[in-house]
Amino acid sequence: MMKKRVFFNLTLCLLVSKVFAQKKAIVPTAADKPNSFQQEQIDRRYGMFIHFGINTFHDQEWTDGSKPTSSYAPTTIDAKQWVATAKAAGMKYIILVSKHHDGFCLWDSKYTTYDVASSANKTNVVKDLAKECRAQGIRLGLYYSLWDRKQNGDVKDRKADQAYNTYMLNQLNELLDMTKKYTDIVELWLDGGWEKENYRWPAQEIYTLVKSKVPQCQIGINWSIGSPENADKHTVLPKEQQDLFPIRYFPSDFRLGDPYLPVVPDPKLFTAQGNTYYMPFETTVVLGERWFYNTTDKKYKTLAELEEIYRTATAQDNILILNVGPNRNGRIKETDVDLLLRLKEKLKLQ
């Protein structure tokens, strides 16, 4: 059976890659102001980031794909509580980490066995969260790590790029088709691009795939902007960015550079292929010191600090997502819930 599955997957990879290659490239329209979908993102303003996965069970932020799937063992997945918390906190959307750098997938993927289907808790987290977002009336976005230490551990091997890029496109297509049954995702947050030169990532193919299925989905790749001297410079901090700096990963719709805040004034116009594009900035900040649940994470930001972060991050037509790491029982900690609700009151959000 395993040989059949491998053969099936290889055949499917070849077929899907041909389909991707035949798609007409979609690119943003050059502009000096936000388009309608960018404006919707700006208007959402405030959302929740959810880091949950195999790292949750190891007190580690980044693992390398060697942790056994059996170690991922949440007692439950309380997606209803996650969404209810975000809504009660005045947030307009949720971004779920569907696959982090370790390569472990929070859905049953056809293209790997390093996923929830091979774990102690087979709940399809992506599917459950998409259903809950629809039920409770909140928007959904997905984080997906380009860097995959399980599937593509040797990032220096350029000969592996084509097969791995096809793997990513297949998985993203899988995620889009799965979530579309319940809700159209509004954001795709891509990470880990710095591990390879920018031209080795299939940014154009990803953009075309996503926009052809979900036109309103805003796509961003972490550390989005390069420098005039080197379009692939890592890192160019928000405080260093200026109007007409080059877009490092083109095409994309907004800028990322976690966990930094934008500066005042925040540049919005950036260049690629001889054109100028408007790109807002999305700040991602953790409540404590760790993205994933960690038993050593005890130092939390104060209410005053979070208020200042919110006001700075959401000024100038920019966006903030605050991160929570659900615990090993699959629930957001009550201390996190309480802090988010108190912040809502402080900010006087609806």
Secondary structure, DSSP 8 states (H G I E B T S, - for coil): -HHHHHHHHHHHHHHHHHHHHHS--------SS--HHHHHHHHH-EEEEE--SGGGGTT-S---S-S-GGG---S---HHHHHHHHHHTT--EEEEEEE-TT--BSS--TT-SSBGGGSS----HHHHHHHHHHHHT-EEEEEEES--TTTS--TT-GGGHHHHHHHHHHHHHHHHHHHHTT----EEEEE-GGGS-GGGS-HHHHHHHHHHH-TT-EEEESS-B--SS-TT-S---GGG--TT-BBSSSS-SSEE-TT----SS---EEEETTEEEE--EEEEEESSS-SS--TT------HHHHHHHHHHHHSTT-EEEEEE---TTSS--HHHHHHHHHHHHHHT--
